[in-house]
Amino acid sequence: MAGLLTKAELKSLEDLGRICRGDIIKMTTVANSGHPGGSMSSIDIFLSVYDFAKNDPRNPFDPERDRVIVSHGHTSPGVYATLARLGFVDIDEVISGFRHPGSIFEGHITRGIPGVEWTTGNLGQGLSVGVGMALASKISGKNYRVLVAMSDAEQAKGQVAEARRTAKKYGLDNLVVVIDYNDAQISGNARDIMFVDIKANYLADGWKVIEVDGHDYSELNKALVEAYESKTPVAIIGKTVMGKGVSFMEGDVSYHGKPLDMEKAASALSELKLENDIDRFVQMRKRLPSYHEPIHHKDEEIRPIIGVPFVYPVEKKSDNRSAFGKALADIGKLNKGKLPMMVVDCDLKPSTKVNEFEKIWPENFIQIGVQEHNAATVAGAASVCGVLTFFADFGVFGIDETYNQQRLNDINKANVKVGVTHVGIDVGEDGKTHHCLDYIGALRNFFGFKLIVPADPNQTDRAVRFMSRAEGNYVIAMGRSTMNPIADEEGKPFFGEGYEFEYGKVDVVRKGKEVTLVTTGQVTHQAVRAADELRSQGIEVTVLNVSCPLGADFDSVKEHLSSTVISLEDHNVNSGLGSILSDYLAQSRITPKSFEKIGVDRYMFSGDNELLYDFSGLSSKRIVEKVRGIFQ
């Protein structure tokens, strides 16, 4: 970390600012794409922040490093130029490869590039990321600082306000935000598009605010020193000019996302007193490969003690969410003082049952209130900082409302564990606004998230312990109602002693001949009841429990998929388990005797969950009727 800079050091940064402005012009002109204007207004902020932060380019992934988050990811030319000139990456590779499929230097900054902590693009995310990482710093005891660079326009987003309040509540004196106030957006002046009193907003939420000239390195440096000495979160507002440094670009919002042509680039470089070597980079670009391999960056490994699973007796009703809460609390108890862990809640702790964890480890229970967008991002960001992080919510909030935030967690290859309860029409009387019917379909759109939909409390307990130690983003989706844990054919808990959760495994809960019921989650209980009733009537039915719809190993049970097959799910019938199974059957060229999908086909009304299951054909009674009808 730098302190107050000498005149020589300030002059060195000023010279780098001029050089970086040339780099910005060159890379956007070579690519004929990108955002030069905002990059040139932010470049002095970027250089000041990265130079000030404790982050050695020779060891850019040091767990003790300060984290720098750039929220306005479209200013990637400025970020890449800064990183190159400070020694993190190679400047020739940046200028020649910017926005080329054969280069890692994508149009918006990408996590894994040395110095880039989070992939950003859609605005308003960065402060929540900073809050998550600042919380992780305190919880892990590493005590690094977090600096967030932001634009002025994104201050209008509600998620930014959510993050501000959270930072103040948790006393994040290790968090500094530096805002580029150039009053310019793609459509005009920020004050005209949507006026935001940025200073007043931060002051109202309890932050300290420092105003500076965003192009004055001395003022920026002094503000950063003052911010690091503060006992409260600090916002530095830097007044800047769009396109700063090139006379014909200054203040012209058209350069927000418009690169310069060759002639104008030559003029700009001449004004900056820099060499025009654009042709050299054009030739280098022609030699780049067609595409680049994905960036692989491994975060700190988290290996919690997961303990011994609880066993819920079949004769006593329980629910999956309670099993989730108890398993989470047990893991917290076992790891307290040994491994950093946090649980993020959105004012639903009695319903999601994470209050069980709060009893064990209250200081690591992060209560964010009704601020779901912020919560999802905070949890995702903390999860890449060596902290075992759970985020609990209802399905309609934790998946549907926060779809964009979870998508970004996926893109960033985070390590967050999401527990969503109250999924499906099992929620019953709460009605259509709270019936989450797309928890499989929504997550199916992502490429990295893994989904677990447990059948009963015993499987839930084991799944929670499994995902705590597994690497990557996981969602465990649970209903609300109570049930008797599923029994095997001897009357013992099917997922009890000797059962070990394995991601992707399809469980053969009942084995028959004539019909195969393929189901998931709460409906498995109904399918097993139906199968047992049908057996008493002389009809042998197979029940397959698919607890991992997005990664189901259907190959292991394909012997059961050539008879009459019926999929059953408390989910939109068009986008869930049945659709996944039909894809598998078609691709594997398996032709069952017949195949039918049964699920929810409309937004449902309020009512007892058994009544709603009956209406949708998912109750054990309706399943029995469906199967008996096949043989009549």
ZAVO-793464 format. One record per atom (N, C-alpha, C): x, y, z. Coordinates in steps of 0.02 Angstrom, whole numbers, plus 50000, padded with zeros to 5 digits. Layout:
XYZ/...
//
This chain:
500424994050000/500005000050000/500435006250000/500265010849958/500635017149955/500345022050006/500765026550031/500535032050072/500475038150028/500645043850057/500655049950017/501235049549967/501095051149905/501595050549852/502025056849848/502645055849828/503095061449816/502905064849750/503195070749739/503065074249676/503305070049617/503865066649625/504125062449571/503655056649557/503375053749610/502915048149601/502265050449568/502025056249588/501425059049557/501545060549483/502135063249468/502305064749398/502335058349357/502595052949387/502625046449353/501935043949336/501455044649382/500765042549369/500455046849315/500585053349316/500315057749264/500565055749195/501205054049191/501485051749127/501155045249105/501035040749154/500705034449137/499995035749112/499655040749142/498985042449121/498965044449047/499445048449027/499475050448956/499615044348912/500075040048933/500235034048893/499635029448890/499285028548946/498705024148947/498145026748903/498065033248899/497565036048853/497725034148782/498355034148765/498555031848698/498405024448689/498535020448742/498385013348738/497645012148726/497225016048760/496505015348753/496295016748681/496555022148654/496385023848584/496625018448536/497235016048547/497515011048502/497105004648504/496955002048564/496614995548566/495904995948540/495555001348553/494865001848527/494855003048452/495355006548426/495395007648354/495605001248318/496084997548346/496294991148316/495714986248316/495324986248370/494744981648374/494144984448336/494144990948322/493564994448293/492954993248336/493074993348402/492544991748449/492774993748519/492304995348562/492484996748631/492255003648654/492445005348716/492215011348749/492805015848768/493015020148723/493595024448739/493425030248786/492835033348777/492685039448814/492695038648889/492315033848915/492305032748987/492965030149014/493305026148973/493965023648994/494445029449005/494405034548963/494855040248969/494665044849026/494025044849046/493845048849104/494025045149169/494045038449167/494185034549227/494915032749236/495335033849185/496015031149187/496425033849245/496335040149264/496725042849320/496505039749386/495865038149390/495605034549449/495895027549451/495875024049395/496145017249393/496875017049413/497275021349384/497995021449400/498105023049474/497725027749501/497805029549571/497615023849617/497055020549602/496815015149645/497265009049641/497435006849581/497855000849575/498555002149603/498825008149594/499475009749621/499465009949697/498905012149725/498835012849798/498725006149833/498355001749800/498164995349831/498764990949844/498704986949896/499224981949912/499104975749868/499414975749810/499334970149762/499954969849718/500354964849729/500984964049694/500864960549627/501034963849571/500924960549505/501324954149497/501834953049539/502214946849536/501854941149573/501354942949614/500954938049651/500244940549655/499904941049597/499254944549594/498674940749627/498774934449646/498234930649677/498394929149750/498834932949780/498994932349851/498354933149892/498184928249935/497564928749975/497534934950019/498114937950034/498134943850078/498084950450039/498024950149973/498034956249932/497414960549943/497494966949931/496894971249926/496524969349862/495854969749865/495444968349806/495224974849773/495304975149708/495064980849669/494504978449623/493914981249632/493324979449591/493174985349545/493084983849482/492864989049435/492154987449414/491684991549437/490984990149426/490764991749355/491024997049326/490844998949257/491324995249209/491174988849200/491624984349163/491724986149091/491294990449063/491394992448993/492004996848984/492264999549039/492875003549034/493494999049036/493404993049011/493954988149009/494594990848975/494544994948922/495174997548894/495595001248945/495265005048989/495625008549041/495925003849093/495534998749111/495774993849160/496374990049132/496304987549071/496844983549041/497474987749032/497394994049010/497974998449002/498324999549069/497925000549121/498205001549188/498584995349211/498274989549204/498604983349226/499244982149187/499234983649123/499834982549083/500394987249104/500244993549113/500764998349129/501014997649201/500634994149243/500864992849312/501174985949319/501214982149263/501584975949264/501194969549274/500524969949272/500124963949283/500064959749219/500014963049161/499924959649097/500364963049045/500394960048985/500814962648931/500424967648888/500714973548878/500354978748842/500244977048768/500734973748736/500644971848666/500064966948658/500014962248705/499464957348702/498794960748712/498784965748755/498164969448767/497944973248705/498384977248677/498194981548620/498024977448559/498414972348545/498274968248484/497684963648494/497554961448555/497054956348566/496384958748593/496324965148609/495704967648639/495094965848597/494614962548630/493974960448600/494064955448543/494634952048539/494734946848489/494604940048521/494264935448486/494104928948517/494724924848536/495294926548507/495904923048524/496284926048582/495974930948615/496304934448671/495884934048734/496204934248791/495844934248855/495554941148871/495754946248833/495554953048849/494884954748816/494354952348847/493684952948819/493424960148825/492834961148795/492544967748793/492374970648861/492204966348909/492104968448978/492594964549021/492824967549073/493364964449113/493164957549137/493664953149140/493544946049152/493954943549210/493614940649259/493954937849317/494454932449296/495024932449328/495554927749311/496144931149279/496014936649244/496564940849220/496894943849282/497544943449289/497874946249349/497654953449361/497394954749421/497164961449439/496414962349431/496074957749398/495344958249390/495024953249438/494644955849486/494364951549538/493664949049521/493304952349476/492604950549463/492414952649393/492104948149356/491844949749290/491224954249297/491264960249269/490694964749274/490494967049204/489904969549199/489634971849135/488994975549147/488474971849171/487864975449188/487994979549251/487834985849247/488024990649298/487664989449364/487954992249417/487634992049483/487834986149525/488294981949502/488474975849538/489084976849583/489524981449564/490184981649595/490194983149669/489754987449693/489764989049764/489554983049806/489064979249782/488874973149817/489444968149819/489814967749763/490404963349762/490904965649814/491014972249817/491474974949866/491254973549937/490614974149951/490344972650017/490484965350035/490344960849987/490464953750000/491184952250015/491634955249977/492354953949988/492604957350052/492324963150069/492524966550131/492274962550192/491674959850187/491424955450241/491874949350248/492054946350191/492484940450192/493154942050224/493414948050211/494044950150241/494004950150317/493464952850343/493384953150416/493254946250445/492834942350412/492664935750438/493254931050438/493664931550386/494254927150380/494844929550421/494814935850444/495364938550483/495964940550442/495884941050376/496444942850333/496564950450331/496024954150342/496074961450348/496354965050287/496214962450228/496384966250168/495854971550156/496014976350114/495554981750096/495224980250029/494654983450018/494284982649955/494144989549927/494354990649865/494234996949831/493784995649770/493254999449764/492774998549710/492755004849667/492905004049603/492845009649555/492165009049521/491795014649519/491125014649491/491015020649446/490475020149406/490265025849365/489725029749402/489565035649376/489035039649405/488345036949387/488255034749325/487595032749301/487305026949342/487735022249361/487485016249396/487265017749467/487405023749492/487185025549560/486425025849564/486095026149507/485355026349506/485055019549522/485445014349519/485175007549530/485025006249604/484475002849615/484275001249684/484774996749719/485094992349683/485574987749715/486154991549746/486334997249717/486875001249746/486675003749815/486045005949821/485795008249886/485795002549936/485594996549914/485594990749958/486294989449984/486784989949940/487484988649960/487734993950008/487555000349995/487765005750040/487535004450111/486895002650118/486615001650185/486954995750220/487084990450181/487404984550211/488104986150235/488474989950195/489164991850215/489164995750280/488685000250288/488655004250349/488444999850408/487954995550398/487714991350452/488274987150481/488694984350437/489214979850460/489894983350470/489884990050472/490484993750489/491084992250446/490974992250380/491504990250334/491974996150322/492394997350372/492895002650366/493475000650321/493444994450295/493954992050248/493714992650175/493184996550165/492874997250098/492895004550076/493145005650016/493175012349986/492885011949915/492435016449898/492185016849830/492425023349799/492655023049738/492875029049701/492435029749640/492055035149636/491555036049584/491795041049532/491785038949469/491945043249413/491325047349395/491325053649415/490745057949400/490905062249339/490795059349279/490905063149218/490255065949189/489685064349223/489035066949203/488885065449129/489105059649107/488995057849036/488785050549031/488245049448995/488015042748980/487925042248905/487775036348881/487715035248809/487155039548779/486645041048819/486075044848794/486105052348809/486625054548844/486675061648860/486975062748928/486805068348960/487065069949026/486705065849080/487085063349127/486805059149180/486275062949219/486395069349231/485935073349272/485255074149237/485245073549171/484615074149134/484265067449126/484655062249118/484365055549108/484025053149171/484365053449227/484065051949292/484505055049346/484275060649371/484685064249420/484745060249484/485345059549509/485485056349573/485935060949613/485735062549672/486165066549716/486625061649751/487175060049718/487615054649741/487895056149810/488145062149820/488435063949885/487915063249941/487325065949930/486795065749981/486595058549997/486565054349947/486375047449958/486875043850003/487515044649988/488025041350029/488045044150100/487975050750106/487955053750173/487355051250212/486785050750179/486175048550213/486235041550240/486635037450206/486725030550228/487325029650274/487605035250298/488115034950349/488825034350326/488945035450261/489625035150234/489965041950242/490625041750242/491015047850235/491115049150161/491065055450140/491135057250069/491695062250061/492125060950013/492675065449996/492605067249922/492595073649906/492535075849836/493215078249811/493405076049751/494055077849722/493985079149647/494525081749619/494605082149547/494845075249525/494435071649487/494605064849468/495175064149419/495465069749398/496055069549355/496675072149391/496605073749455/497165076449494/497445070849538/498035068349520/498315062649555/498475064249628/498655070349643/498805072149712/498165071949754/497615074749728/496985074649765/496735067549774/496785063549722/496575056549727/496985052849779/497635053849778/498075050449826/497925052449898/497835058949910/497685061249978/497005058450001/496525058049956/495865055449974/495905048049992/496305044249955/496395037149970/496725036050038/497235040050053/497565039650118/497065041150173/496665046450165/496165048250214/495635042750222/495445039650166/494945034350168/495205028250206/495835026550197/496115020750231/496165021950307/496185028150327/496225029750399/495535030450430/495005030250390/494325031250414/494065025150452/493605026350497/493285021050535/492585019450509/492445021850449/491795020650418/491895019750343/491425016750306/491505016350233/491565023250202/491975023750150/492115030250120/491955030150045/491625035450022/491505036449951/491915042549928/492335041449878/492705046949847/492375048449780/492135054549772/491805056549710/492295060849670/492495058249612/492975061849570/492635065049510/492665071549506/492375075149449/492845074349389/492575071649335/492985070149276/492665072649212/493015071549157/492765073649091/492795067649044/492245066149012/492225060948961/492755062448907/493145057348889/493645058048837/494235062448855/494365063248920/494885067748944/495565066248911/495895071548888/496565070948861/496605072148787/496045071448752/496025072748680/495485077948668/495675083648642/495235089448640/494575088148605/494585084748548/493955083848511/493515078348540/493775074548590/493375069448623/493075072048689/493375076948719/493175079148785/492445081648787/492065078748833/491365080648842/490885078148790/491125074148743/490695071748688/490455064748705/489805064048722/489545057648744/489525052448687/489595054748625/489585049948570/490175045148573/490695047048611/491275042748617/491205037748675/490615037448703/490495032448755/490675025448729/490395023648672/490525017048645/490715017148572/491045022548551/491245023248480/491995024048475/492335019248444/493065020048436/493235025148382/493845027348382/494075032148332/494285028348268/494155031448211/494425028548149/495175029948146/495505027248095/496225027848090/496455035148088/496095039248052/496295046248044/496235050048110/495675049148145/495575052548209/496045049748262/496185043248259/496655040248306/497345043348298/497545044248236/498195047348223/498225054348251/497675058048244/497645064848270/497675064848346/497315060148377/497305059748450/497995057948478/498325053148447/498995051048469/499495056748461/499415060648408/499855066348398/499755071448454/499125072648472/498985077448526/499275075048592/499275068348602/499545065448664/500305064748661/500595066548603/501325065948593/501555058748601/501185054248568/501345047148571/501445044448500/501845039148495/501975036048431/501345032748403/501235033448340/500675030048306/500935023548276/500885018248316/501115011648293/500525006848286/499945009548269/499335005548263/499425000048212/499745001448156/499834996248104/500184990048131/500664991048176/501014985248205/500534980748243/500074983748279/499594979848318/499064976648273/498894979948219/498434976948169/498744970648141/499384970748126/499714964748100/499764959348153/499894961148215/499914956248269/499234952948278/498704956948271/498024954348280/497864949048228/498124949948167/497994945148114/498294938248129/498794938048172/499124931748188/498844928348249/498334931248280/498044928248340/497654921948323/497604917148369/497214911148357/496464912748351/496094907948327/495374909048316/494994910048381/495214906748434/494884907548499/495384905948554/495224907948615/495674906548672/495354901548719/495774897948754/495524893348805/495244897248864/494754894548899/494484898048958/495034899349009/494964904849045/495434906549098/495284902149159/495784898749183/495704894549243/496044897949302/495644899649351/495924902649412/495624899049471/496044896049512/495814892149569/495814896549632/495254896949665/495204900649727/495474896449785/495494899649842/495714896049902/495264889949914/495564884349929/495174878249941/494834878550009/494214876450011/493834876350073/493664869150089/493904866550145/493784859550163/493484859350234/492844860650239/492534860650305/492454853550333/492394853250398/492194846950431/491444846450420/491214840850392/490494840350375/490104835950425/490454832450469/490114828850522/489754822550499/489344820050545/488964813850534/488234815650523/487934813150470/487234814850455/486754812850510/486234816850518/485684814950562/485234809950524/484894805850562/484414801150532/483714802850558/483254804250512/482574805950530/482144799650523/481804797450577/481414791250574/480804791850529/480624786450497/480084786650447/479404787850479/479334786250543/478674786850574/478524793950597/479024798450595/478924805250619/478974810150562/478454814250553/478464819150498/478974824650511/479284826750457/479754832350460/479744835750392/480154840750383/480184844250320/480904845450299/481004846450235/481684847250208/482024853550233/481644858950239/481964865150259/482224864850331/481864861250374/482124860450443/482754856250443/482764851050401/483374846950396/483954851150369/483804855550322/484314860150295/484594864450350/484164867550390/484384871850444/484794868350497/484584862250514/484944858450565/485624856250540/485664854150478/486304852050449/486784858050445/486514863750426/486914869850420/487184871850489/486764871450539/486974873150607/487504868250632/487424861950615/487914856850636/488594858250604/488584859950539/489214861550505/489534867750536/489114872650552/489374878650585/489694877050652/489364872950691/489634871050757/490304867450751/490354863050701/490964859150692/491554863350667/491404868750632/491934872750600/492074879350634/491684881150684/491784887450718/492484887850748/492834893150731/493514893850755/494034890150714/493804886350664/494274882450623/494284884750551/493704887050526/493644888750455/493144894450448/493284899550407/492814905150400/492174902950363/491604904850389/490964902850361/490464908450374/490014909650327/489494914550338/488844912350304/488294914450332/487634913150304/487284919850293/487044920950233/486704927150214/485954926050212/485584930250247/484854929450251/484514935950230/483914935250203/483514941050182/482864941350221/482924941750287/482344942550331/481854936650326/482114930750316/481684924750312/481944919150356/482344920650405/482684915450443/482214910450477/481624912450503/481204907250533/480904902450481/480824904950419/480524900850366/481044896550330/481634899250318/482154895450284/482554891250334/482434892550399/482734888850454/483474890250465/483724895650435/484434897250448/484524900450517/483974901650552/484034904050622/484384898850665/484384892550642/484754887350678/485504888850677/485754891150619/486464893050614/486594899350656/486134904050655/486224910250693/486334908750767/485984903850794/486064902050864/486774899750879/487074896350831/487744893550840/488284898750830/488194903050779/488734907550758/488434914250738/488164917950786/487794924150770/488204929450735/488844929950751/489264935150721/489404933950647/489304927750624/489404926150553/488744925050517/488204927050549/487544926950518/487414933950491/487394934650426/487344941150393/486624942550374/486304946950411/485594948550400/485554954750356/485364953850294/485354959350245/484664962250236/484144958950262/483474961650254/483204960450184/482684964250167/482344963150103/482744966550047/483324963750033/483784966449983/484094960649944/483674957049908/483894950749878/484444951449826/484394956649784/484904957449731/485594958249762/485634962649811/486254963849846/486494957449881/486034954049914/486214948049952/486534942649909/486234941449850/486494936249806/487194937849782/487314944249767/487984946349745/488484946249802/488274948649860/488714948549919/488944941349933/488464936749932/488634929749946/489114926949894/488974928349831/489404925749778/490114928449784/490174934949798/490844937949804/491224935249864/490884934549920/491224931949980/491474924849968/491094921049927/491254913949918/491904912849880/492164917849845/492804917049810/493394919549851/493254921149914/493784923949957/493944919250015/493854912750004/494044907950056/493554907250112/492924909450103/492414909050154/491854904350129/491694899250168/491134894850151/490494899050159/490144900250104/489594905050103/488944901850081/488434902550123/487754900450106/487314906550100/486854906250052/486344911450043/485674907950043/485234909850090/484584906550096/484024911350079/483514908750045/482954912950024/482384908450000/481804911449986/481274907849952/481474906949879/481194902049846/481364900749777/481224906549731/480644909849740/480474915349695/480934921349703/481274921749760/481734927249771/482464925149756/482654919349782/483344917049776/483544914749707/483034913249664/483184911249595/482864916149546/482204917149551/481864921349501/482054928649507/481974931549566/482114938749573/482854940249564/483284935649582/484004936849578/484324933149520/483934931949467/484194928149410/484834931249382/484834937749373/485424941049345/486024940249391/485914941149456/486474940649503/486744933449505/486304928449502/486544921549501/486894919949435/486654922949381/487004922149317/487724924749322/487804930549354/488484933249362/488894928949410/488584926149461/488954921349504/489184915449463/488774913349415/488964907749372/489534909749326/489484915549294/490004917949249/490674918649286/490634920849349/491234921849389/491494915549421/491164909949408/491374903549437/491464904249513/490944906949544/490954907849616/490884901149651/490814901449717/490784895249757/490224895749808/489674898949787/489134900249834/488654894349838/488404893149898/487924887749911/487244891049926/486774890049882/486124893349887/485604888349911/485274890049965/484724885849990/484074889449979/483654886849934/483004890049923/482454885349947/482004888149986/481434884450012/480794886949978/480234883749995/479584885949970/479554885749894/479814880449864/479764879849792/479144875749774/478874877149715/478304873349689/477644875249719/477124871749697/476454872749724/476394869549793/476914866149815/476934863649884/476854869349934/477004875449913/476924881349956/476184882549969/475744880149925/475034880049938/474694886749943/474474888450003/474044894150013/474364900849996/475024901249992/475344907649976/475164910149907/474964905749863/474724907849798/475254908649745/475024910649686/475444910449625/476074914749629/476054920449666/476654924549669/477224921049705/477054916149747/477574912849787/477684905549766/477334903349714/477454896549688/478034896849639/478624895149661/479204895149616/479164888949572/479014889849509/478894884249463/479434883449410/479974887149416/480484886949364/481194886149391/481254883349451/481904882749482/482364877949445/482084873149410/482494868749367/482634872249301/482114874749269/482184877849203/482634883849204/482574888049256/482994894149259/483724892249266/483874887649311/484574885749322/484844881649264/484404878549226/484624874849167/484934879449115/484764885849119/485044890749072/485774892349087/485994890749148/486684892149167/487124886249149/487764887449141/488234882249121/488614879149179/488604882449238/489014880049292/488644877949355/488064880849369/487704879249430/487494871949432/487554868949491/487294862249503/486684862849548/486184858649535/485554858949571/485404852349605/485204852849669/484984847049707/484274848249730/483824843549715/483134843949738/483004837649779/483124837849844/483084831849885/482374829349895/482334822849906/481674819649912/481384820049982/481814820150032/481554820150101/482094822950148/481934823550213/482424826550259/483084822850263/483064816250259/483694812450262/484144813950203/483864814150143/484274815850085/484494823150088/484064827450115/484244834550122/484864835350165/484864832150223/485434832650269/486084830650234/486064825150200/486674822650167/486884827050108/486394829850074/486544834350018/486874840750042/486644843450098/486934849650126/487654848450145/487794842850177/488484841350196/488924840350134/488644837150084/489024836050022/489204842749989/488704847049980/488824853249943/489274858149982/489294857350048/489734861550088/490464860450070/490624854450051/491324852850035/491454852949960/490924852649920/491004852449847/491214859249820/491584859249767/491814865449736/491294867949686/491184874449684/490744877449635/490084879749664/489664882549620/489004885149640/488494879449643/488124879249698/487604874249707/486964877549730/486404874749709/485744876649736/485424870249763/485164870649823/484744865349849/484044868149856/483554865049822/482874867649818/482404863249858/482014866349902/481594862549949/480894865449953/480414861249967/479724863449977/479624865850048/478984866750065/478824869150132/478524863750177/478134859250149/477714854850189/478104849250223/477794846550275/478094840950311/477884834350277/478274829150291/478144822550262/478464817350307/478264811150298/478624805650328/479234804150284/479834803850313/480414802050271/480284795650233/480554795250173/480434789550129/480744783250158/480354777950158/480594771550183/480774766950126/481244762350140/481384757250090/480854751750096/480934746350060/480414741150060/480404737150124/480894738350168/480894735150234/480654739850288/480454745850269/480194750650317/480714754850351/481344754350330/481884758450359/481994764650315/482304769850343/482424775850302/482824774250239/482564775850181/482904774350118/483574778050114/483564784250138/484174788350136/484494788750204/484464783250242/484724783050310/485424780250315/485514775750362/486174772850375/486444769650311/487064771050295/487384767950237/487284771850173/486824776750172/486714780550111/487204786450109/487524787350053/487974793050043/487754796749981/487664803349988/487434807249931/487974807549878/487764806549816/488224806849759/487894811049705/488214816549685/487904820949637/487794817349571/487164817749547/486994814749483/486674807849488/486764804649545/486494797849552/485724797949551/485444793349513/484714792449511/484544786549557/484134787749607/483964782649656/483374778449633/483464771849635/482904767249621/482574765849688/482034769549702/481714769149767/481234763249770/480914761749716/480494755849709/480644752749641/480624746149638/480784742749575/480184738549553/479954739949491/479394736249463/479534734249392/479004733049353/479094730749285/478684734849234/478044735849250/477594738549199/477674746049186/477784749949239/477784757249234/478364760149273/478664765449247/479194768949283/478984776149295/478974778049359/478834784949379/479504788349392/479634793649354/480264797449362/480084804149394/480364805349454/480144811149491/480714814349530/480554819849562/481064823549599/480744827449657/481134828649709/480914832849764/480314830149802/479874834749822/479304832949864/478854827749832/478834827649766/478374823049731/478604815849737/479234814649752/479474807849761/479064804349816/478914808049868/478504805349922/477824802949896/477514806949853/476864805149824/476934799049779/477474798849740/477574793249694/477684786649731/478054786949786/478174780849826/477524778449857/477124782949884/476474781049912/476044777749858/476054780649799/475664777849744/475924770949725/476574770149722/476874763749703/476694758349753/476714760049817/476544755149869/475804753149865/475374758049850/474664756549842/474544752149781/474884753649726/474804749749665/475064742649674/475594741949712/475854735149724/475334730949761/474974734049807/474454730349843/473894728249797/473864731649738/473354729949688/473634725549632/474264723449641/474574718849593/474924722149535/475044728749539/475394732249485/476074734449511/476604732049478/477294733449499/477544739849464/477724744749503/477934751149476/478644752849501/479054755349455/479714757849473/479664765249489/480014767349542/480054774549558/480784776549557/480944781349513/481614784049509/481614791049538/482034792149588/482104798749618/482704802249586/482564807849552/483084811649518/483234817849560/483704817349605/483854822949650/484294828149616/484584826449560/485034831149525/484804831749452/484264835349439/483984835549371/484464838049318/484924842549336/485374845349286/485984840949272/486074835849312/486644831449302/486474824149312/485854822349298/485614815549312/485964810349270/486184805049302/486504799449267/485954794449247/485594796149194/485064791749170/485344785349140/485964785549117/486264779449088/486244773649138/486324775249201/486354769949252/485684766649265/485144769849242/484474767049254/484084766149189/484434766049133/484074765749069/483684759349059/483854754149097/483464747949094/482744749149115/482624754449154/481944755849178/481574760849133/481884762849078/481594768249037/481314765848971/481234759348963/480954756748901/480234754548909/479984754648971/479284752948983/478864759248976/478274759449005/477874765549008/478204770249059/478374776249036/478734781049078/478304787249089/478254789249153/477884795249171/478334799549214/478444805749193/478824810449236/478334814449278/478534815749340/478104819149388/478514824649422/478274830849421/478674836149451/478234841949474/478424844649531/478114850749557/478484856649527/478354857849463/478744862549423/478364863649358/478514869049324/478244870249258/478364864149214/477844861149190/477914854849153/478304855649088/478364861749064/478694862948999/479444863849004/479714864749064/480424866649067/480824863149121/480564857749148/480904854549203/481154847549190/481034843249238/481284836349236/481044832549175/480394833349159/480124829649102/480464831549037/480604837949029/480944840248968/481664837648965/482004837549022/482684834949025/482674827549008/482194823849035/482144816749022/481984815348948/481534819248920/481354818248849/481954819648804/482354824548821/482974825848784/483434819748787/483504817048847/483944811248856/483694805348814/483044804048817/482764798348780/482884799148706/482784805148680/482874806348608/483614805648589/484054808548628/484764808348612/485054801348619/484774797448665/485024790648677/484654785448633/484174787848594/483784783548551/483434777948590/483184779848648/482784775248689/482054776848676/481674771748657/480964772848642/480544769048693/480294772548743/479874769148792/479214767048760/478874762548793/478224760248769/477754766248761/477784770748810/477444777248805/477784781948854/477684788348843/478014793348886/477534799148896/477454801248959/477014806848974/477324811149029/477264817649019/477504822449069/476914825149109/476974824749175/476464827649219/476804832649265/476534838649266/476804843949308/476304849649312/476534855449329/476104861249337/476054864849269/475434866049247/475344868849180/475024875749180/475024879049238/474724885749242/474944888949308/474854895549313/474944898749378/474374896349423/474544893849481/474044890449522/473744895149574/473144893449595/472784897349645/473014895349716/472774898949766/472924897149835/472524891049855/472824886949897/472484881049921/472964876449957/472684871749993/473094866750027/473524863149976/474144861649994/474604858749944/474354851949919/474024848149961/473764841649938/473224842749886/472804847949896/472284849449848/472594851649782/473114855749785/473444858049724/473794852349688/474094847849726/474404841949696/473874837649662/473314837049694/472764833049665/472524836249600/472444842849600/472224846549541/472714845649483/473354845349499/473874844949447/474074837849428/473754832949459/473914826049443/474524823349478/474734826749532/475344824849567/475234821449634/474614820949657/474484817549720/474524810049710/474654806549764/474704799149758/474054796249731/473494799149749/472844796849725/472804797449649/472994803249623/472954804349550/473474800249513/474044799049543/474554794849511/474304787649506/473984785249559/473694778549557/473174778049501/472744783149497/472234783149444/472544783149375/473074787049366/473414787449301/473694780649281/474034777349328/474344770949313/473814765549301/473304765449343/472774760449334/472434761349266/472374767649244/472054768949180/472444765949122/473084765149130/473504762249077/473314754949065/473084751649117/472954744449112/472204742849103/471814748049095/471094746849085/470914746949011/
//
